[in-house]
Amino acid sequence: MSKVKTLLFSILPLIIAIAIQFFAVYYLLFIAAIFLYGLGPFLTGQSYSMDDLLILASDMDFNTIAMIIFSFCSMVIFGIWYKKRCGGSFHINLKQDTHPFEFLGLLLLVPGTQYLSSMVAAIVSAIFPSWMVAYEELLESAGLDANISLLMLVYSVLMAPISEELIFRGVIFRIAQRAFPFWIANIIQAVLFGAFHMNPLQACYTFVIGLILGYICHKGGSIYHVIFFHILFNLWGTVISPWMINLNPIILTIIMLVSLLLGLSLGFYYFNLGNQIKSRK
C-alpha cells in the first residue's frame, strides 16, 4: 500500500468513529421521541412538544448515555478490526509481557502528562482566548465540570479510554505503521486523535497527549499498557485535578512544576528501563 493510500486509509477509522457518535445521538433521540410522543401521553396523561424533546437532548445525562452507547459500539467494532485486520492481540502474559518498572513509569507519567497538557492549553488559550470560552462551554454541556455525575465518571475513566485506544492506537496507529516509520505514524494518529475531539483548544493538547500515548503503545508492545495509562490519566483529570484547584496557588504551582519535570523524566526513564529488562527475558 502506497504512503498516500495508507494516509487516506488511516482517516477512515476516524470517520467511522464520528459516524458512530452521530448514530448514538440520533438513536437515543429516536427512542426518546417514541417515549414522549407515543408512550408518554398514555403513561403520564399529558402531551409533549418538540421543545420537550430538545430540552431532553440538552440534558447532561442524555449526552452521557449517548457517549456510553458510542463507546460500547466502538469497543465492539474497533476491537474486531484491531484483532482481525490489524493483527492485534488481547492476550497478555503478565510475567513475560510486562515489568513492574513499566507500571511505575506509567504512574509517574500521569501527573507529568497532565500538567504538560495543561501548560499547552494555557499557552494556546492565551493566544486564542475565545477557544477557552468554547472549551469551558463544551465541558459544562458534556457534564465534565466540577459537579461530574457518577455516570459520566464511569464513561470518562473506563469506557472512553478503552474505546479511544482501540480506535487510535489499536487501529489507526497500526494502519499508519504499514507505510510510515514510527515517528511519522505517531504524528498521524496524534493529529487524528486531536481532530476527533472537535474543539480547537482540546485538539491542541490532546495532540500532545496522543504523541505520548503512541510512544507508550509502541514501546510497551501491548494495547493494555496504553489503556492502563489512559485510565489513570482520565482518573487524575476528573477526580484529582478538580480537588487540587482549591489548594494555595503557590503550593499548586510547585506541585505542577515538580510533577511536570520529575514525572516526565522519571516516568520515561522507568518505563524504558522496564521495557529493556522485559526484552531480555
C-alpha positions as CSV (number, residue, x, y, z in Angstrom):
1,M,0.0,0.0,0.0
2,S,1.4,3.4,-1.0
3,K,2.0,6.2,1.5
4,V,-0.8,8.3,0.2
5,K,-3.3,5.4,0.3
6,T,-2.2,4.5,3.8
7,L,-2.6,8.1,4.9
8,L,-6.1,8.3,3.5
9,F,-7.0,4.8,4.9
10,S,-5.8,6.0,8.3
11,I,-8.5,8.6,8.3
12,L,-11.3,6.0,7.7
13,P,-11.5,4.8,11.3
14,L,-11.8,8.4,12.5
15,I,-14.7,9.0,10.0
16,I,-16.4,5.8,11.2
17,A,-15.9,6.8,14.9
18,I,-17.6,10.2,14.2
19,A,-20.4,8.4,12.4
20,I,-20.9,6.1,15.4
21,Q,-21.2,9.2,17.6
22,F,-23.9,10.7,15.4
23,F,-25.7,7.3,15.3
24,A,-25.6,7.1,19.1
25,V,-27.1,10.6,19.5
26,Y,-29.9,10.1,16.9
27,Y,-30.7,6.6,18.1
28,L,-31.2,8.0,21.6
29,L,-33.3,10.8,20.2
30,F,-35.4,8.2,18.3
31,I,-36.0,6.2,21.5
32,A,-36.8,9.4,23.4
33,A,-39.3,10.6,20.7
34,I,-41.1,7.2,20.8
35,F,-41.5,7.6,24.5
36,L,-42.5,11.2,24.5
37,Y,-44.9,11.1,21.6
38,G,-46.0,7.5,21.7
39,L,-45.9,6.1,25.2
40,G,-45.7,9.4,27.1
41,P,-49.3,10.5,26.8
42,F,-50.6,7.1,28.0
43,L,-48.2,6.8,30.9
44,T,-48.3,10.4,32.2
45,G,-51.6,11.6,30.9
46,Q,-50.1,14.7,29.2
47,S,-48.8,15.5,25.7
48,Y,-45.3,16.5,24.8
49,S,-44.0,19.0,22.2
50,M,-40.8,19.3,20.2
51,D,-39.5,21.7,22.9
52,D,-39.6,18.9,25.4
53,L,-37.5,16.7,23.1
54,L,-35.0,19.5,22.7
55,I,-34.8,20.0,26.5
56,L,-34.2,16.3,27.0
57,A,-31.5,16.3,24.3
58,S,-29.6,19.1,26.0
59,D,-29.6,17.2,29.4
60,M,-26.2,16.2,30.6
61,D,-27.3,12.6,31.4
62,F,-28.7,12.3,27.9
63,N,-25.3,13.2,26.4
64,T,-23.5,10.9,28.8
65,I,-25.8,7.9,27.8
66,A,-25.1,8.8,24.1
67,M,-21.4,8.7,24.7
68,I,-21.7,5.4,26.6
69,I,-23.5,3.9,23.6
70,F,-20.8,5.3,21.3
71,S,-18.1,3.7,23.4
72,F,-19.8,0.3,23.6
73,C,-20.3,0.2,19.8
74,S,-16.7,1.4,19.2
75,M,-15.3,-1.3,21.5
76,V,-17.1,-4.0,19.5
77,I,-16.4,-2.6,16.0
78,F,-12.8,-1.5,16.5
79,G,-12.0,-4.4,18.8
80,I,-12.8,-6.8,16.0
81,W,-10.9,-4.5,13.5
82,Y,-7.9,-4.4,15.7
83,K,-7.8,-8.2,16.1
84,K,-8.9,-9.4,12.7
85,R,-7.5,-6.8,10.3
86,C,-4.6,-5.2,12.2
87,G,-3.0,-8.3,13.7
88,G,-3.6,-7.1,17.3
89,S,-4.0,-9.4,20.3
90,F,-5.9,-9.2,23.5
91,H,-3.8,-12.0,25.1
92,I,-1.2,-10.9,27.6
93,N,1.2,-12.8,29.8
94,L,1.9,-10.5,32.8
95,K,5.2,-12.2,33.6
96,Q,6.6,-12.1,30.1
97,D,4.9,-9.0,28.5
98,T,5.2,-6.6,31.4
99,H,7.6,-5.5,34.1
100,P,6.9,-3.6,37.4
101,F,9.2,-0.7,36.3
102,E,6.9,-0.2,33.3
103,F,3.9,0.4,35.5
104,L,6.0,2.6,37.9
105,G,7.0,4.7,34.9
106,L,3.3,5.0,33.7
107,L,2.2,6.1,37.2
108,L,4.9,8.8,37.2
109,L,4.0,9.9,33.7
110,V,0.3,10.5,34.6
111,P,0.8,13.8,36.5
112,G,3.6,14.9,34.2
113,T,1.5,14.5,31.1
114,Q,-1.5,16.1,32.9
115,Y,0.5,19.3,33.6
116,L,2.2,19.2,30.2
117,S,-1.2,19.2,28.6
118,S,-2.4,22.0,31.0
119,M,0.6,24.1,30.0
120,V,-0.1,23.6,26.3
121,A,-3.8,24.5,26.9
122,A,-2.8,27.7,28.9
123,I,-0.4,28.8,26.1
124,V,-3.0,28.2,23.4
125,S,-5.8,29.9,25.4
126,A,-3.6,32.9,26.0
127,I,-3.2,33.3,22.2
128,F,-6.8,32.4,21.4
129,P,-9.0,33.4,24.4
130,S,-12.2,32.6,22.6
131,W,-11.1,29.0,22.3
132,M,-11.1,28.7,26.1
133,V,-14.6,30.1,26.3
134,A,-15.8,27.5,23.8
135,Y,-13.9,24.8,25.7
136,E,-15.5,25.6,29.0
137,E,-19.0,25.6,27.5
138,L,-18.2,22.2,26.0
139,L,-17.1,20.8,29.4
140,E,-20.3,22.1,31.0
141,S,-22.6,20.7,28.3
142,A,-20.9,17.3,28.5
143,G,-21.1,17.1,32.2
144,L,-17.4,17.3,32.8
145,D,-17.5,20.3,35.1
146,A,-16.8,20.3,38.9
147,N,-20.2,18.5,39.5
148,I,-19.4,15.4,37.5
149,S,-22.0,12.7,37.7
150,L,-21.3,9.0,38.5
151,L,-22.4,8.0,35.0
152,M,-20.0,10.5,33.4
153,L,-17.2,9.3,35.7
154,V,-17.7,5.7,34.5
155,Y,-17.7,6.8,30.9
156,S,-14.6,9.1,31.2
157,V,-12.5,6.9,33.4
158,L,-13.3,3.5,32.0
159,M,-15.2,3.4,28.7
160,A,-13.6,6.3,26.9
161,P,-10.0,5.1,27.4
162,I,-10.8,1.6,26.1
163,S,-12.7,2.7,23.1
164,E,-10.4,5.6,22.2
165,E,-7.3,3.4,22.5
166,L,-8.8,0.7,20.2
167,I,-9.6,3.4,17.6
168,F,-6.4,5.4,17.6
169,R,-3.6,3.3,18.9
170,G,-5.2,-0.1,18.2
171,V,-6.3,0.6,14.6
172,I,-5.2,3.9,13.2
173,F,-1.6,3.7,14.6
174,R,-1.2,0.2,13.2
175,I,-2.5,1.2,9.8
176,A,-0.1,4.1,9.6
177,Q,2.8,1.9,10.6
178,R,2.3,-0.2,7.5
179,A,3.8,2.5,5.3
180,F,5.5,5.0,7.7
181,P,8.2,4.8,10.3
182,F,7.2,5.1,13.9
183,W,7.6,8.8,14.4
184,I,5.5,9.7,11.3
185,A,2.9,7.1,12.2
186,N,2.8,8.5,15.7
187,I,2.2,12.1,14.5
188,I,-0.6,10.9,12.2
189,Q,-2.5,9.1,14.9
190,A,-1.9,12.0,17.3
191,V,-3.3,14.6,14.8
192,L,-6.4,12.4,14.2
193,F,-6.8,11.9,17.9
194,G,-6.8,15.7,18.4
195,A,-9.2,16.2,15.5
196,F,-11.6,13.6,17.0
197,H,-12.3,15.9,19.9
198,M,-13.6,18.6,17.5
199,N,-12.6,21.5,19.7
200,P,-9.6,23.7,18.7
201,L,-8.2,24.0,22.3
202,Q,-8.8,20.4,23.1
203,A,-7.3,19.3,19.8
204,C,-4.0,21.1,20.6
205,Y,-3.4,19.5,24.0
206,T,-4.8,16.1,23.0
207,F,-2.3,16.0,20.1
208,V,0.5,16.2,22.7
209,I,-1.2,13.5,24.8
210,G,-1.6,11.4,21.7
211,L,2.1,11.5,21.0
212,I,2.8,10.2,24.5
213,L,0.1,7.5,24.2
214,G,1.6,6.4,20.8
215,Y,5.0,6.1,22.3
216,I,3.7,4.0,25.2
217,C,1.8,1.7,22.9
218,H,4.9,1.4,20.6
219,K,7.4,0.7,23.3
220,G,5.1,-1.3,25.6
221,G,4.1,-3.6,22.8
222,S,0.6,-4.1,24.2
223,I,-2.7,-2.2,23.9
224,Y,-3.1,-2.8,27.7
225,H,-0.2,-0.6,28.6
226,V,-1.7,2.4,26.9
227,I,-5.3,1.6,28.1
228,F,-3.9,1.4,31.7
229,F,-2.2,4.8,31.3
230,H,-5.2,6.4,29.7
231,I,-7.5,5.2,32.5
232,L,-5.1,6.7,35.1
233,F,-4.8,9.9,33.1
234,N,-8.6,10.4,32.9
235,L,-9.0,9.5,36.6
236,W,-6.5,12.2,37.6
237,G,-8.2,14.7,35.3
238,T,-11.7,14.1,36.6
239,V,-11.1,13.4,40.3
240,I,-7.7,14.7,41.5
241,S,-7.3,17.8,39.4
242,P,-10.6,19.5,40.4
243,W,-9.7,18.9,44.1
244,M,-6.2,20.4,43.6
245,I,-7.7,23.6,42.2
246,N,-8.6,24.6,45.8
247,L,-5.0,24.5,47.0
248,N,-2.9,27.5,47.7
249,P,-1.7,28.9,44.3
250,I,1.9,28.8,45.3
251,I,1.7,25.2,46.5
252,L,-0.2,24.2,43.4
253,T,2.4,25.8,41.2
254,I,5.2,24.0,43.0
255,I,3.3,20.7,42.7
256,M,2.7,21.2,39.0
257,L,6.3,22.1,38.2
258,V,7.7,19.2,40.2
259,S,5.2,16.8,38.6
260,L,6.0,18.1,35.2
261,L,9.7,17.8,35.5
262,L,10.2,14.7,37.6
263,G,7.0,13.0,36.4
264,L,8.0,13.1,32.7
265,S,11.8,12.5,33.2
266,L,11.5,9.6,35.8
267,G,8.4,8.3,34.1
268,F,10.0,7.8,30.8
269,Y,13.2,6.5,32.5
270,Y,11.5,3.8,34.4
271,F,9.1,2.9,31.6
272,N,12.0,2.4,29.2
273,L,14.1,0.6,31.8
274,G,11.2,-1.9,32.5
275,N,10.9,-2.4,28.7
276,Q,14.6,-3.1,28.3
277,I,14.6,-5.6,31.2
278,K,11.4,-7.3,29.8
279,S,13.0,-7.6,26.3
280,R,16.0,-9.6,27.9
281,K,13.7,-12.2,29.5
